[in-house]
């Protein structure tokens, strides 16, 4: 069993702000909106304020912006 399994492991509810985030309900992690990967709260670096979504890395963030039509897709 790892730290994201078991009775104490639950996703946090977070409000994503410009350059910061506010934890509304404590938890051990959030889930990437693009990949579904678990992101430990202490490793959370990428998110969208407009969409209120977390991303595991910069590539997932770019993919989300492409899906939203903010960035052009790669060819």
N, C-alpha and C positions, 0 to 999 in steps of 0.2 A: 504494500500500500504506500502511495506517495502523499505528499502534502495537499494534493488536490482531490483526494478521495477520502471518504469517511465522514463522520458526523460533523466535524468542524470545517469542512471544506465546502464553501458555497460561493457563488459569484457575488461580487460587490455591486451595489447600485451606485453609479457615479454620474455627476453632472460635469460635463467637459467644458472648461472655460478656456479663454485665450491664455496660453502659456501655463496653465495650472488645471487642476481638477478638484472637485469637492466630493468627498465620500458621503453619500446620503444614507447608505446602509452598509455596514461593515461586511467584508468578505475577504477571501484569500486571493481572488483573481477576477478577471473579466475575460470575455471571449472575443476573439478577433471577428469582426463583422464580415471579413472577406474569406478567411481560411478556416474559421471555426477553431483555431488553436487557442489553448489556454494561455493567458498572459498574467503572470504574477503581478500583483499591484506594484511591488517595488521595481518591476522592470517595465512598467507602462511608460512609453515615450511618444507614441503616435496616436492621434485621435482627430476627429472632426467635430468642431463646435457646432457647425450648421446641422450635421446629421446626427450628432450625439452618438458616435460610434468609435470604438477602439480598434486599433490595428496592430498586428504583431511586429511589423517592420515597415520601412519606407516603401518597399515594393507593394505591400498590401494597401498602403495609403494611396499610392499612385493609381493602383487598379480601381479603388473605390472612386477616386476623382474621375477616372476615365468612364466608368459605368454611369456616373452622375452627369456626364457630358461637360465637365469642367475642363478636362484635358483631352487632347486628341488621342486616339488609340494608336499604338505602334503598328507599323506595317512591315 
